[in-house]
Amino acid sequence: MNKKILGVFLILLAAAILVLPRVRADGNSSETNETGHDLNETEHENETELNETEEEEIRPMRFPHGAQVRLLELEKSITRNILVGNQTIAAIKAGNSSANTTNLVSIIDKLIVLRNEVRTITVNETAMLNKTSEELAQQFVDIKREAINLSKEFRDAARPLLKETDRQIIREYMKEIDRTELKNIDDEIRDARHRYNADLLNATFSHLGLNNSALLERVRNGDAKVGEIKNYVRDALRNETPKQRQQAMLKLREAEAKRNVYQEAVRARVLANQSERLNQREQHMNQVMQNLSQRHEQLSERIDEISAQIEEHRNRRQD
Amino acid sequence: MKYTYLILIGLFALALVAGCAKVSAPAENKTSSANEVSGNAESQIDSDIILENSTGVEIGEMI
Protein backbone atom coordinates (compact mmCIF):
# COMPACT_ATOMS: atom_id res chain seq x y z
CA MET A 1 0.00 0.00 0.00
CA ASN A 2 2.75 2.32 1.04
CA LYS A 3 4.64 1.56 -2.17
CA LYS A 4 1.54 2.46 -4.21
CA ILE A 5 1.17 5.80 -2.42
CA LEU A 6 4.87 6.43 -2.95
CA GLY A 7 4.54 5.64 -6.68
CA VAL A 8 1.56 7.98 -7.15
CA PHE A 9 3.40 10.70 -5.26
CA LEU A 10 6.50 10.37 -7.42
CA ILE A 11 4.40 10.57 -10.61
CA LEU A 12 2.67 13.71 -9.30
CA LEU A 13 6.04 15.21 -8.45
CA ALA A 14 7.44 14.52 -11.91
CA ALA A 15 4.29 15.96 -13.51
CA ALA A 16 4.56 19.11 -11.38
CA ILE A 17 8.20 19.62 -12.39
CA LEU A 18 7.52 19.10 -16.11
CA VAL A 19 4.15 20.77 -16.58
CA LEU A 20 4.14 23.78 -14.27
CA PRO A 21 6.85 25.89 -15.95
CA ARG A 22 5.35 25.22 -19.40
CA VAL A 23 1.88 26.27 -18.30
CA ARG A 24 3.21 29.52 -16.86
CA ALA A 25 5.65 30.34 -19.64
CA ASP A 26 3.28 29.54 -22.51
CA GLY A 27 0.43 31.58 -21.13
CA ASN A 28 0.06 33.56 -24.35
CA SER A 29 0.31 30.67 -26.74
CA SER A 30 -2.25 28.68 -24.80
CA GLU A 31 -4.61 31.64 -25.25
CA THR A 32 -4.04 31.43 -28.96
CA ASN A 33 -4.74 27.73 -28.95
CA GLU A 34 -7.91 28.24 -26.93
CA THR A 35 -9.42 30.00 -29.94
CA GLY A 36 -9.06 26.75 -31.84
CA HIS A 37 -7.03 28.35 -34.68
CA ASP A 38 -3.50 27.69 -35.70
CA LEU A 39 -1.55 30.91 -36.37
CA ASN A 40 -0.35 29.81 -39.79
CA GLU A 41 -3.86 28.75 -40.69
CA THR A 42 -5.16 32.22 -39.75
CA GLU A 43 -2.51 33.86 -41.92
CA HIS A 44 -3.50 31.78 -44.91
CA GLU A 45 -7.20 32.35 -44.34
CA ASN A 46 -6.77 36.10 -44.26
CA GLU A 47 -4.55 37.06 -47.17
CA THR A 48 -5.38 40.73 -46.95
CA GLU A 49 -3.34 41.35 -43.79
CA LEU A 50 -0.07 43.23 -44.20
CA ASN A 51 2.69 40.94 -45.41
CA GLU A 52 6.32 41.15 -44.27
CA THR A 53 7.41 43.37 -47.20
CA GLU A 54 4.52 45.78 -46.66
CA GLU A 55 5.28 45.94 -42.92
CA GLU A 56 8.85 46.94 -43.78
CA GLU A 57 7.78 49.42 -46.44
CA ILE A 58 5.28 51.30 -44.28
CA ARG A 59 7.67 51.62 -41.29
CA PRO A 60 9.39 54.84 -42.52
CA MET A 61 6.02 56.33 -43.51
CA ARG A 62 5.40 57.61 -39.98
CA PHE A 63 7.81 60.43 -40.94
CA PRO A 64 6.60 62.79 -43.75
CA HIS A 65 9.86 62.34 -45.70
CA GLY A 66 9.63 58.57 -45.25
CA ALA A 67 6.11 58.64 -46.72
CA GLN A 68 7.46 60.70 -49.61
CA VAL A 69 10.20 58.11 -50.26
CA ARG A 70 7.74 55.21 -50.41
CA LEU A 71 5.21 57.04 -52.57
CA LEU A 72 7.92 58.18 -55.01
CA GLU A 73 9.26 54.63 -55.18
CA LEU A 74 5.76 53.39 -55.96
CA GLU A 75 5.33 56.10 -58.60
CA LYS A 76 8.63 55.05 -60.18
CA SER A 77 7.67 51.37 -60.32
CA ILE A 78 4.28 52.12 -61.86
CA THR A 79 5.85 54.52 -64.39
CA ARG A 80 8.40 51.87 -65.31
CA ASN A 81 5.66 49.31 -65.90
CA ILE A 82 3.67 51.78 -68.02
CA LEU A 83 6.72 52.41 -70.25
CA VAL A 84 7.55 48.70 -70.49
CA GLY A 85 3.88 47.89 -71.11
CA ASN A 86 3.67 50.35 -74.02
CA GLN A 87 6.87 48.92 -75.48
CA THR A 88 5.44 45.41 -75.13
CA ILE A 89 2.23 46.36 -76.94
CA ALA A 90 4.29 47.96 -79.73
CA ALA A 91 6.39 44.77 -80.04
CA ILE A 92 3.27 42.58 -80.23
CA LYS A 93 1.72 44.84 -82.88
CA ALA A 94 4.97 44.91 -84.86
CA GLY A 95 5.01 41.09 -84.94
CA ASN A 96 1.32 40.75 -85.76
CA SER A 97 -0.63 43.87 -86.71
CA SER A 98 -3.97 42.08 -86.27
CA ALA A 99 -3.20 40.94 -82.69
CA ASN A 100 -5.86 42.03 -80.22
CA THR A 101 -4.23 44.29 -77.64
CA THR A 102 -7.37 46.06 -76.37
CA ASN A 103 -7.12 44.38 -72.94
CA LEU A 104 -3.43 45.26 -72.63
CA VAL A 105 -4.09 48.91 -73.54
CA SER A 106 -6.89 49.05 -70.97
CA ILE A 107 -4.54 47.74 -68.26
CA ILE A 108 -1.97 50.40 -69.13
CA ASP A 109 -4.70 53.08 -68.92
CA LYS A 110 -5.58 51.82 -65.44
CA LEU A 111 -1.91 51.93 -64.40
CA ILE A 112 -1.78 55.54 -65.65
CA VAL A 113 -4.78 56.38 -63.44
CA LEU A 114 -2.99 54.79 -60.46
CA ARG A 115 0.25 56.63 -61.22
CA ASN A 116 -1.64 59.93 -61.36
CA GLU A 117 -3.27 59.13 -58.03
CA VAL A 118 0.14 58.65 -56.40
CA ARG A 119 1.54 61.73 -58.13
CA THR A 120 -1.33 63.86 -56.84
CA ILE A 121 -0.10 63.12 -53.32
CA THR A 122 3.66 63.34 -53.88
CA VAL A 123 3.71 66.62 -55.81
CA ASN A 124 1.40 68.36 -53.36
CA GLU A 125 2.95 68.79 -49.93
CA THR A 126 -0.32 70.11 -48.48
CA ALA A 127 -2.11 66.96 -49.64
CA MET A 128 0.48 64.94 -47.77
CA LEU A 129 0.33 67.04 -44.62
CA ASN A 130 -3.47 66.94 -44.59
CA LYS A 131 -3.40 63.18 -44.24
CA THR A 132 -2.27 61.26 -41.17
CA SER A 133 0.72 58.97 -41.61
CA GLU A 134 -1.56 55.97 -41.03
CA GLU A 135 -3.91 57.19 -43.78
CA LEU A 136 -1.00 57.66 -46.22
CA ALA A 137 0.36 54.21 -45.41
CA GLN A 138 -3.04 52.59 -45.98
CA GLN A 139 -3.43 54.44 -49.31
CA PHE A 140 0.07 53.32 -50.29
CA VAL A 141 -0.80 49.67 -49.55
CA ASP A 142 -4.10 49.87 -51.48
CA ILE A 143 -2.51 51.42 -54.58
CA LYS A 144 0.48 49.09 -54.48
CA ARG A 145 -1.71 45.99 -54.29
CA GLU A 146 -3.79 47.22 -57.21
CA ALA A 147 -0.64 47.93 -59.24
CA ILE A 148 0.66 44.41 -58.49
CA ASN A 149 -2.63 42.87 -59.65
CA LEU A 150 -2.70 44.94 -62.86
CA SER A 151 0.95 44.14 -63.65
CA LYS A 152 0.29 40.43 -63.18
CA GLU A 153 -2.83 40.63 -65.35
CA PHE A 154 -0.79 42.31 -68.08
CA ARG A 155 2.07 39.80 -67.78
CA ASP A 156 -0.30 36.82 -68.05
CA ALA A 157 -2.03 38.29 -71.10
CA ALA A 158 1.15 39.47 -72.87
CA ARG A 159 3.42 36.46 -72.39
CA PRO A 160 1.71 34.16 -74.93
CA LEU A 161 1.82 36.93 -77.56
CA LEU A 162 5.55 37.69 -77.19
CA LYS A 163 8.46 36.04 -78.98
CA GLU A 164 11.78 35.40 -77.21
CA THR A 165 13.49 38.03 -79.37
CA ASP A 166 10.84 40.58 -78.32
CA ARG A 167 11.52 39.78 -74.67
CA GLN A 168 15.23 40.38 -75.12
CA ILE A 169 14.60 43.72 -76.83
CA ILE A 170 12.21 44.76 -74.03
CA ARG A 171 14.74 43.75 -71.36
CA GLU A 172 17.33 45.99 -73.03
CA TYR A 173 14.73 48.76 -73.15
CA MET A 174 14.14 48.31 -69.39
CA LYS A 175 17.82 48.88 -68.68
CA GLU A 176 17.78 51.92 -70.94
CA ILE A 177 14.79 53.62 -69.25
CA ASP A 178 16.40 53.10 -65.83
CA ARG A 179 19.23 55.32 -67.08
CA THR A 180 17.10 57.88 -68.92
CA GLU A 181 13.34 58.34 -68.35
CA LEU A 182 13.45 57.27 -64.69
CA LYS A 183 16.58 59.23 -63.81
CA ASN A 184 14.67 62.32 -62.54
CA ILE A 185 12.42 60.38 -60.21
CA ASP A 186 15.46 58.43 -58.99
CA ASP A 187 17.09 61.72 -58.02
CA GLU A 188 13.92 62.79 -56.19
CA ILE A 189 13.83 59.46 -54.30
CA ARG A 190 17.48 59.79 -53.31
CA ASP A 191 16.96 63.32 -51.94
CA ALA A 192 13.83 62.30 -50.01
CA ARG A 193 15.68 59.26 -48.64
CA HIS A 194 18.52 61.42 -47.33
CA ARG A 195 16.06 63.83 -45.72
CA TYR A 196 14.19 60.94 -44.12
CA ASN A 197 17.39 59.34 -42.78
CA ALA A 198 18.40 62.69 -41.30
CA ASP A 199 14.96 63.10 -39.64
CA LEU A 200 15.15 59.58 -38.24
CA LEU A 201 18.65 60.05 -36.83
CA ASN A 202 17.75 63.47 -35.47
CA ALA A 203 14.93 61.81 -33.48
CA THR A 204 17.22 58.95 -32.34
CA PHE A 205 19.99 61.35 -31.27
CA SER A 206 17.43 63.39 -29.35
CA HIS A 207 16.30 60.23 -27.46
CA LEU A 208 19.93 59.48 -26.64
CA GLY A 209 20.60 63.04 -25.49
CA LEU A 210 23.13 63.54 -28.30
CA ASN A 211 23.64 66.51 -30.54
CA ASN A 212 25.74 66.39 -33.70
CA SER A 213 24.43 68.78 -36.34
CA ALA A 214 27.53 68.31 -38.53
CA LEU A 215 26.90 64.56 -38.82
CA LEU A 216 23.18 65.14 -39.46
CA GLU A 217 24.06 67.59 -42.23
CA ARG A 218 26.29 64.96 -43.82
CA VAL A 219 23.45 62.40 -43.59
CA ARG A 220 21.15 64.96 -45.26
CA ASN A 221 23.68 65.31 -48.08
CA GLY A 222 24.08 61.54 -48.39
CA ASP A 223 27.74 61.65 -47.36
CA ALA A 224 27.61 59.59 -44.14
CA LYS A 225 27.82 55.81 -43.86
CA VAL A 226 25.70 53.76 -41.44
CA GLY A 227 28.81 52.26 -39.81
CA GLU A 228 30.15 55.72 -39.09
CA ILE A 229 26.85 56.78 -37.46
CA LYS A 230 26.79 53.67 -35.28
CA ASN A 231 30.40 54.22 -34.20
CA TYR A 232 29.56 57.77 -33.20
CA VAL A 233 26.56 56.57 -31.13
CA ARG A 234 28.67 53.88 -29.43
CA ASP A 235 31.49 56.30 -28.54
CA ALA A 236 29.16 59.09 -27.41
CA LEU A 237 27.21 56.78 -25.10
CA ARG A 238 30.38 55.69 -23.32
CA ASN A 239 30.82 59.26 -22.12
CA GLU A 240 27.31 59.51 -20.67
CA THR A 241 26.58 59.05 -16.97
CA PRO A 242 24.58 55.97 -15.85
CA LYS A 243 21.60 58.25 -15.20
CA GLN A 244 21.77 59.72 -18.72
CA ARG A 245 22.03 56.23 -20.19
CA GLN A 246 19.01 55.08 -18.19
CA GLN A 247 17.07 58.08 -19.45
CA ALA A 248 18.15 57.28 -23.02
CA MET A 249 17.06 53.67 -22.65
CA LEU A 250 13.60 54.73 -21.46
CA LYS A 251 13.19 57.14 -24.38
CA LEU A 252 14.32 54.49 -26.88
CA ARG A 253 11.77 52.04 -25.47
CA GLU A 254 9.10 54.71 -25.65
CA ALA A 255 9.98 55.41 -29.30
CA GLU A 256 9.84 51.70 -30.08
CA ALA A 257 6.44 51.43 -28.40
CA LYS A 258 5.15 54.40 -30.43
CA ARG A 259 6.42 52.77 -33.62
CA ASN A 260 4.60 49.55 -32.73
CA VAL A 261 1.40 51.48 -32.03
CA TYR A 262 1.70 53.17 -35.45
CA GLN A 263 2.28 49.83 -37.22
CA GLU A 264 -0.72 48.33 -35.42
CA ALA A 265 -2.88 51.33 -36.39
CA VAL A 266 -1.93 50.88 -40.07
CA ARG A 267 -2.66 47.14 -39.87
CA ALA A 268 -6.09 47.94 -38.46
CA ARG A 269 -6.76 50.60 -41.14
CA VAL A 270 -5.74 48.24 -43.94
CA LEU A 271 -8.06 45.52 -42.65
CA ALA A 272 -11.04 47.76 -41.82
CA ASN A 273 -13.71 48.18 -44.54
CA GLN A 274 -11.40 46.58 -47.06
CA SER A 275 -14.11 45.37 -49.43
CA GLU A 276 -15.90 48.76 -49.34
CA ARG A 277 -12.63 50.53 -50.17
CA LEU A 278 -11.92 48.11 -53.01
CA ASN A 279 -15.42 48.67 -54.42
CA GLN A 280 -15.02 52.43 -54.20
CA ARG A 281 -11.64 52.23 -55.94
CA GLU A 282 -13.12 50.05 -58.67
CA GLN A 283 -16.04 52.44 -59.20
CA HIS A 284 -13.65 55.40 -59.34
CA MET A 285 -11.42 53.56 -61.82
CA ASN A 286 -14.42 52.67 -64.04
CA GLN A 287 -15.63 56.26 -63.98
CA VAL A 288 -12.20 57.59 -64.99
CA MET A 289 -11.92 54.96 -67.75
CA GLN A 290 -15.41 55.87 -69.01
CA ASN A 291 -14.48 59.57 -69.10
CA LEU A 292 -11.28 58.72 -70.96
CA SER A 293 -13.21 56.63 -73.45
CA GLN A 294 -15.75 59.44 -74.05
CA ARG A 295 -12.91 61.93 -74.50
CA HIS A 296 -11.24 59.53 -76.93
CA GLU A 297 -14.48 59.20 -78.94
CA GLN A 298 -14.92 62.99 -79.04
CA LEU A 299 -11.34 63.42 -80.26
CA SER A 300 -11.80 60.72 -82.91
CA GLU A 301 -15.00 62.40 -84.16
CA ARG A 302 -13.22 65.76 -84.27
CA ILE A 303 -10.27 64.24 -86.19
CA ASP A 304 -12.73 62.66 -88.65
CA GLU A 305 -14.45 66.03 -89.15
CA ILE A 306 -11.14 67.80 -89.76
CA SER A 307 -10.02 65.06 -92.18
CA ALA A 308 -13.30 65.38 -94.08
CA GLN A 309 -12.92 69.18 -94.26
CA ILE A 310 -9.33 68.82 -95.56
CA GLU A 311 -10.49 66.28 -98.16
CA GLU A 312 -13.35 68.58 -99.25
CA HIS A 313 -10.97 71.53 -99.49
CA ARG A 314 -8.55 69.47 -101.63
CA ASN A 315 -11.37 68.36 -103.92
CA ARG A 316 -12.55 71.97 -104.38
CA ARG A 317 -9.04 73.06 -105.32
CA GLN A 318 -8.70 70.25 -107.83
CA ASP A 319 -12.07 71.26 -109.41
CA MET B 1 8.41 5.94 6.53
CA LYS B 2 7.66 9.30 8.21
CA TYR B 3 10.94 10.68 6.87
CA THR B 4 10.15 9.48 3.35
CA TYR B 5 6.90 11.52 3.36
CA LEU B 6 8.71 14.53 4.75
CA ILE B 7 11.39 14.26 2.03
CA LEU B 8 8.72 13.91 -0.68
CA ILE B 9 6.73 16.90 0.56
CA GLY B 10 9.96 18.87 0.73
CA LEU B 11 10.83 17.91 -2.85
CA PHE B 12 7.33 18.83 -4.03
CA ALA B 13 7.57 22.26 -2.42
CA LEU B 14 11.01 22.73 -3.93
CA ALA B 15 9.74 21.84 -7.40
CA LEU B 16 6.90 24.36 -7.06
CA VAL B 17 9.26 27.10 -5.98
CA ALA B 18 11.76 26.24 -8.76
CA GLY B 19 9.01 26.17 -11.37
CA CYS B 20 7.63 29.54 -10.34
CA ALA B 21 11.09 31.11 -10.11
CA LYS B 22 12.00 29.88 -13.59
CA VAL B 23 9.09 31.60 -15.27
CA SER B 24 8.68 34.72 -13.21
CA ALA B 25 9.71 37.94 -14.97
CA PRO B 26 13.44 38.67 -14.86
CA ALA B 27 14.30 41.39 -12.40
CA GLU B 28 14.49 44.84 -14.00
CA ASN B 29 18.02 46.04 -14.32
CA LYS B 30 18.07 49.43 -12.73
CA THR B 31 20.96 50.77 -14.78
CA SER B 32 21.73 50.14 -18.44
CA SER B 33 25.27 49.76 -19.65
CA ALA B 34 26.56 51.82 -22.60
CA ASN B 35 26.58 48.64 -24.68
CA GLU B 36 22.94 47.89 -23.93
CA VAL B 37 21.79 51.38 -24.86
CA SER B 38 23.91 51.59 -27.99
CA GLY B 39 22.80 48.05 -28.95
CA ASN B 40 19.17 49.11 -28.70
CA ALA B 41 19.80 52.36 -30.60
CA GLU B 42 21.78 50.59 -33.33
CA SER B 43 19.08 47.98 -33.81
CA GLN B 44 16.47 50.75 -34.19
CA ILE B 45 18.71 52.53 -36.71
CA ASP B 46 19.24 49.28 -38.63
CA SER B 47 15.56 48.51 -38.86
CA ASP B 48 14.44 52.04 -39.77
CA ILE B 49 17.13 53.55 -41.97
CA ILE B 50 16.69 53.33 -45.75
CA LEU B 51 19.97 52.26 -47.29
CA GLU B 52 21.42 53.57 -50.56
CA ASN B 53 21.11 50.12 -52.17
CA SER B 54 17.46 49.73 -51.15
CA THR B 55 15.50 47.99 -53.92
CA GLY B 56 12.55 50.35 -53.60
CA VAL B 57 8.91 49.32 -53.94
CA GLU B 58 8.49 46.32 -56.23
CA ILE B 59 5.22 45.62 -58.05
CA GLY B 60 6.37 42.87 -60.42
CA GLU B 61 7.52 42.87 -64.04
CA MET B 62 5.32 43.26 -67.10
CA ILE B 63 6.83 40.43 -69.20
Chai-1 contact restraints between the chains, C-beta under 6 A:
chainA,res_idxA,chainB,res_idxB,connection_type,confidence,min_distance_angstrom,max_distance_angstrom,comment,restraint_id
A,F9,B,L8,contact,1.0,0.0,6.0,A-B,restraint_1
A,L13,B,F12,contact,1.0,0.0,6.0,A-B,restraint_2
A,A16,B,A15,contact,1.0,0.0,6.0,A-B,restraint_3
A,I17,B,A15,contact,1.0,0.0,6.0,A-B,restraint_4
A,L20,B,G19,contact,1.0,0.0,6.0,A-B,restraint_5
A,P21,B,G19,contact,1.0,0.0,6.0,A-B,restraint_6
A,P21,B,K22,contact,1.0,0.0,6.0,A-B,restraint_7
A,P21,B,V23,contact,1.0,0.0,6.0,A-B,restraint_8
A,R24,B,V23,contact,1.0,0.0,6.0,A-B,restraint_9
A,A25,B,V23,contact,1.0,0.0,6.0,A-B,restraint_10
A,P60,B,I50,contact,1.0,0.0,6.0,A-B,restraint_11
A,E73,B,G56,contact,1.0,0.0,6.0,A-B,restraint_12
A,E73,B,V57,contact,1.0,0.0,6.0,A-B,restraint_13
A,L74,B,V57,contact,1.0,0.0,6.0,A-B,restraint_14
A,S77,B,V57,contact,1.0,0.0,6.0,A-B,restraint_15
A,S77,B,I59,contact,1.0,0.0,6.0,A-B,restraint_16
A,N81,B,M62,contact,1.0,0.0,6.0,A-B,restraint_17
A,V84,B,M62,contact,1.0,0.0,6.0,A-B,restraint_18
A,G85,B,M62,contact,1.0,0.0,6.0,A-B,restraint_19
A,T88,B,M62,contact,1.0,0.0,6.0,A-B,restraint_20
A,T88,B,I63,contact,1.0,0.0,6.0,A-B,restraint_21
A,A147,B,I59,contact,1.0,0.0,6.0,A-B,restraint_22
A,I148,B,I59,contact,1.0,0.0,6.0,A-B,restraint_23
A,I148,B,G60,contact,1.0,0.0,6.0,A-B,restraint_24
A,S151,B,I59,contact,1.0,0.0,6.0,A-B,restraint_25
A,S151,B,G60,contact,1.0,0.0,6.0,A-B,restraint_26
A,S151,B,M62,contact,1.0,0.0,6.0,A-B,restraint_27
A,K152,B,G60,contact,1.0,0.0,6.0,A-B,restraint_28
A,F154,B,M62,contact,1.0,0.0,6.0,A-B,restraint_29
A,R155,B,M62,contact,1.0,0.0,6.0,A-B,restraint_30
A,R167,B,I63,contact,1.0,0.0,6.0,A-B,restraint_31
A,I170,B,I63,contact,1.0,0.0,6.0,A-B,restraint_32
A,R193,B,I50,contact,1.0,0.0,6.0,A-B,restraint_33
A,N197,B,I49,contact,1.0,0.0,6.0,A-B,restraint_34
A,L200,B,D48,contact,1.0,0.0,6.0,A-B,restraint_35
A,L208,B,A41,contact,1.0,0.0,6.0,A-B,restraint_36
A,K230,B,E42,contact,1.0,0.0,6.0,A-B,restraint_37
A,V233,B,S38,contact,1.0,0.0,6.0,A-B,restraint_38
A,V233,B,A41,contact,1.0,0.0,6.0,A-B,restraint_39
A,R234,B,S38,contact,1.0,0.0,6.0,A-B,restraint_40
A,L237,B,A34,contact,1.0,0.0,6.0,A-B,restraint_41
A,L237,B,V37,contact,1.0,0.0,6.0,A-B,restraint_42
A,L237,B,S38,contact,1.0,0.0,6.0,A-B,restraint_43
A,R238,B,A34,contact,1.0,0.0,6.0,A-B,restraint_44
A,P242,B,T31,contact,1.0,0.0,6.0,A-B,restraint_45
A,R245,B,S32,contact,1.0,0.0,6.0,A-B,restraint_46
A,R245,B,V37,contact,1.0,0.0,6.0,A-B,restraint_47
A,Q246,B,T31,contact,1.0,0.0,6.0,A-B,restraint_48
A,Q246,B,S32,contact,1.0,0.0,6.0,A-B,restraint_49
A,A248,B,V37,contact,1.0,0.0,6.0,A-B,restraint_50
A,M249,B,S32,contact,1.0,0.0,6.0,A-B,restraint_51
A,M249,B,V37,contact,1.0,0.0,6.0,A-B,restraint_52
A,L252,B,N40,contact,1.0,0.0,6.0,A-B,restraint_53
